[in-house]
C-alpha cells in the first residue's frame, strides 16, 4: 500500500469510527428512553412521560446524522466489501434504534391518558419488569455490536422468546380484567398496546443482534427466530404523529 492509499484508508477508518460512535450514543439514548417510559408509566408521572417524548427528537436527529455520514462514506471512500458491510450494518442498526425510540414515545403518550384513569392493579409493575427485560436485551445487543461478539448476539436472539412469553401472559391478564369489569376496558386496551410496543422493542433488539451476526459472519441467520405463539395480536402499534 502506497502513502496515498494509507492516507485514504486512515481517513476512512476515522470516519467509520465517528459514525459508529454516533450509533453507540444513539443506543444510550434509546436505553434511557425505554427505562424512563416504563418508570413514568408505573409512577403515572406525566412530567417524565413528557420528557421522554421531548428527547425522542434527539434520537431522530442522530439517525439522520448517521444516515448522512454513512452515505458520505459510501460516496467518497468507496469502501471494500468488508467495510461496506460495516456501513450497511450501521444504517440498519440506527433504523432499529429509531423505531424503539418511537415506541418509547408512544408509551409516554399513553401514560398521559392512563394517568387520568383508575389504575389497573399491578399493571405498571408488570410492564416495568417487561421493559427491564427488553432494556437488558438492547444493552446486550449493542454490546455485541461494539465487541463484535457473535455468541452474545445469538444469545440475545434466543432470549427474545422470554419477551414474547411475557407479552402473552399480560395479554391474558388484561383480557381477564376487561371481562370481569367493562369499566376496565379502555385502560386495559391502552395497556395492551403498551405491552405490544414493548414486545416490538424486543424484536428490534433482536434485529440488531442479527445484524451483528451478519457483520461478523457475512450472513444473516437462516433459521427461524425463536418465537412464542402469540395470542390476540392487534394491528401493528406503529408510531403516531408528534
C-alpha positions as CSV (number, residue, x, y, z in Angstrom):
1,X,0.0,0.0,0.0
2,X,1.5,3.3,-1.0
3,X,1.4,6.5,1.0
4,X,-1.8,7.9,-0.7
5,X,-3.6,4.6,-0.2
6,X,-2.6,4.5,3.5
7,X,-3.9,8.1,4.0
8,X,-7.2,7.2,2.3
9,X,-7.6,4.0,4.5
10,X,-6.7,6.0,7.6
11,X,-9.3,8.7,6.7
12,X,-12.0,6.0,6.1
13,X,-11.2,4.4,9.5
14,X,-11.5,7.7,11.3
15,X,-14.8,8.4,9.5
16,X,-16.1,5.0,10.3
17,X,-15.2,5.3,14.0
18,X,-17.1,8.6,14.1
19,X,-20.3,7.1,12.7
20,X,-20.0,4.1,14.9
21,X,-19.6,6.4,18.0
22,X,-22.9,8.0,16.9
23,X,-24.6,4.6,16.9
24,X,-23.3,4.0,20.5
25,X,-24.6,7.4,21.6
26,X,-27.9,6.8,20.0
27,X,-28.1,3.4,21.7
28,X,-27.6,5.0,25.1
29,X,-30.4,7.5,24.5
30,X,-32.7,4.6,23.4
31,X,-31.9,2.6,26.5
32,X,-32.7,5.6,28.7
33,X,-36.0,6.1,26.8
34,X,-37.1,2.5,27.4
35,X,-36.3,2.8,31.2
36,X,-37.9,6.3,31.6
37,X,-41.0,5.5,29.7
38,X,-41.6,2.4,31.9
39,X,-40.8,4.4,35.0
40,X,-43.2,7.2,34.0
41,X,-46.0,4.6,33.3
42,X,-45.5,2.9,36.7
43,X,-45.4,6.1,38.7
44,X,-48.1,7.8,36.5
45,X,-45.5,10.6,36.1
46,X,-46.7,12.9,33.3
47,X,-43.7,15.2,33.6
48,X,-41.3,12.3,33.0
49,X,-43.5,11.0,30.2
50,X,-43.3,14.4,28.5
51,X,-39.5,14.4,28.9
52,X,-39.4,11.0,27.1
53,X,-41.5,12.5,24.2
54,X,-39.2,15.6,24.0
55,X,-36.0,13.6,24.0
56,X,-37.2,11.5,21.1
57,X,-36.2,14.4,18.8
58,X,-32.5,13.8,19.7
59,X,-32.8,10.1,18.7
60,X,-34.4,11.1,15.4
61,X,-31.7,13.6,14.7
62,X,-29.0,11.1,15.4
63,X,-30.5,8.7,12.9
64,X,-30.5,11.4,10.3
65,X,-26.9,12.3,11.1
66,X,-25.8,8.6,10.9
67,X,-27.5,8.1,7.6
68,X,-25.9,11.2,6.1
69,X,-22.4,10.2,7.4
70,X,-22.9,6.6,6.1
71,X,-24.0,7.9,2.7
72,X,-21.0,10.2,2.5
73,X,-18.7,7.3,3.4
74,X,-20.0,5.2,0.6
75,X,-19.9,8.0,-1.9
76,X,-16.5,9.4,-1.1
77,X,-14.5,6.5,0.3
78,X,-15.6,3.6,-2.0
79,X,-15.3,1.0,0.8
80,X,-14.4,-2.6,0.1
81,X,-16.8,-5.4,0.7
82,X,-15.9,-5.8,4.3
83,X,-16.1,-2.1,5.2
84,X,-19.3,-1.7,3.2
85,X,-20.8,-4.4,5.4
86,X,-20.0,-2.3,8.4
87,X,-21.6,0.8,6.9
88,X,-24.7,-1.0,5.9
89,X,-25.0,-2.6,9.4
90,X,-24.7,0.9,10.9
91,X,-27.6,2.1,8.8
92,X,-29.8,-0.8,9.8
93,X,-29.0,-0.7,13.5
94,X,-29.8,3.1,13.6
95,X,-33.1,2.4,11.9
96,X,-34.0,-0.2,14.6
97,X,-32.9,2.2,17.3
98,X,-35.1,5.0,15.9
99,X,-38.1,2.7,15.9
100,X,-37.5,1.7,19.5
101,X,-37.4,5.4,20.4
102,X,-40.7,5.8,18.7
103,X,-42.2,3.0,20.7
104,X,-41.0,4.6,23.9
105,X,-42.5,7.9,22.9
106,X,-45.8,6.1,22.2
107,X,-45.8,4.6,25.7
108,X,-45.2,8.1,27.1
109,X,-48.2,9.4,25.1
110,X,-50.5,6.7,26.5
111,X,-49.2,7.4,30.0
112,X,-50.7,10.8,29.8
113,X,-54.1,9.2,29.2
114,X,-53.7,6.4,31.7
115,X,-52.7,8.9,34.5
116,X,-56.3,10.2,34.5
117,X,-57.9,6.7,34.7
118,X,-58.3,4.4,37.7
119,X,-55.1,2.2,37.9
120,X,-55.2,-1.5,37.0
121,X,-53.6,-3.3,39.9
122,X,-50.1,-4.5,39.3
123,X,-50.0,-3.4,35.6
124,X,-47.4,-0.7,36.0
125,X,-45.0,-3.0,37.9
126,X,-45.5,-5.9,35.4
127,X,-44.8,-3.6,32.4
128,X,-41.8,-2.2,34.2
129,X,-40.4,-5.8,34.6
130,X,-41.0,-6.5,30.9
131,X,-39.3,-3.2,30.0
132,X,-36.3,-4.1,32.1
133,X,-36.0,-7.4,30.3
134,X,-36.1,-5.6,26.9
135,X,-33.7,-2.9,28.1
136,X,-31.2,-5.7,29.0
137,X,-31.7,-7.3,25.6
138,X,-31.0,-3.9,24.0
139,X,-27.9,-3.3,26.1
140,X,-26.5,-6.8,25.2
141,X,-27.4,-6.3,21.5
142,X,-25.4,-3.1,21.5
143,X,-22.6,-4.6,23.5
144,X,-22.4,-7.4,21.0
145,X,-22.1,-4.8,18.2
146,X,-19.3,-2.9,20.0
147,X,-17.3,-6.0,20.7
148,X,-18.3,-8.0,17.5
149,X,-19.5,-10.7,19.9
150,X,-21.4,-13.3,17.8
151,X,-22.1,-15.5,20.8
152,X,-23.7,-12.7,22.7
153,X,-25.7,-11.7,19.7
154,X,-27.0,-15.2,19.3
155,X,-27.9,-15.2,23.0
156,X,-30.0,-12.0,22.5
157,X,-31.8,-13.6,19.6
158,X,-32.7,-16.6,21.7
159,X,-33.8,-14.6,24.7
160,X,-36.4,-12.7,22.8
161,X,-38.7,-15.7,23.4
162,X,-38.9,-14.6,27.0
163,X,-40.3,-11.2,26.0
164,X,-42.9,-13.0,23.8
165,X,-44.0,-15.1,26.7
166,X,-44.3,-12.1,29.0
167,X,-46.5,-10.4,26.3
168,X,-48.8,-13.4,26.1
169,X,-49.2,-13.6,29.9
170,X,-50.0,-9.9,30.2
171,X,-52.5,-10.0,27.3
172,X,-54.4,-12.8,29.1
173,X,-54.3,-10.8,32.4
174,X,-55.7,-7.7,30.8
175,X,-58.4,-9.7,29.0
176,X,-59.4,-11.1,32.3
177,X,-59.7,-7.6,33.8
178,X,-61.9,-6.5,30.9
179,X,-64.2,-9.5,31.2
180,X,-64.6,-9.0,35.0
181,X,-65.5,-5.3,34.7
182,X,-66.3,-3.5,31.5
183,X,-65.1,-0.2,33.1
184,X,-61.6,-1.6,32.8
185,X,-61.8,-1.9,29.0
186,X,-60.4,1.4,28.0
187,X,-57.5,1.4,30.4
188,X,-56.7,-2.3,29.5
189,X,-56.7,-1.5,25.8
190,X,-54.2,1.2,26.3
191,X,-52.1,-1.2,28.5
192,X,-52.4,-3.9,25.9
193,X,-51.0,-1.6,23.2
194,X,-48.2,-0.5,25.5
195,X,-47.4,-4.2,26.1
196,X,-47.2,-4.7,22.3
197,X,-44.9,-1.7,21.9
198,X,-42.6,-3.3,24.5
199,X,-42.7,-6.6,22.7
200,X,-41.8,-4.9,19.4
201,X,-38.9,-3.2,21.1
202,X,-37.6,-6.7,21.9
203,X,-38.0,-7.6,18.2
204,X,-35.8,-4.6,17.2
205,X,-33.2,-5.6,19.8
206,X,-33.1,-9.0,18.2
207,X,-32.8,-7.4,14.7
208,X,-29.8,-5.5,15.9
209,X,-28.3,-8.8,17.2
210,X,-29.0,-10.4,13.8
211,X,-27.1,-7.5,12.1
212,X,-24.2,-8.2,14.4
213,X,-24.2,-11.9,13.2
214,X,-24.3,-10.6,9.6
215,X,-21.4,-8.2,10.4
216,X,-19.2,-10.9,11.9
217,X,-20.0,-13.8,9.5
218,X,-21.2,-12.1,6.3
219,X,-24.5,-14.0,6.5
220,X,-27.9,-13.4,8.3
221,X,-29.2,-16.3,10.3
222,X,-31.1,-18.7,8.1
223,X,-33.1,-20.4,10.9
224,X,-36.4,-19.0,12.1
225,X,-36.1,-16.6,15.0
226,X,-37.4,-18.3,18.2
227,X,-40.9,-17.1,18.8
228,X,-43.7,-17.9,21.3
229,X,-47.1,-18.4,19.7
230,X,-48.7,-15.1,20.4
231,X,-52.3,-14.6,21.3
232,X,-54.6,-11.8,20.5
233,X,-52.1,-9.9,18.3
234,X,-53.6,-6.5,17.5
235,X,-52.7,-4.4,14.4
236,X,-49.1,-3.2,14.5
237,X,-49.0,-0.3,17.0
238,X,-46.8,1.9,14.9
239,X,-45.5,5.4,15.7
240,X,-48.0,8.2,15.9
241,X,-47.7,11.8,15.0
242,X,-45.9,14.1,17.4
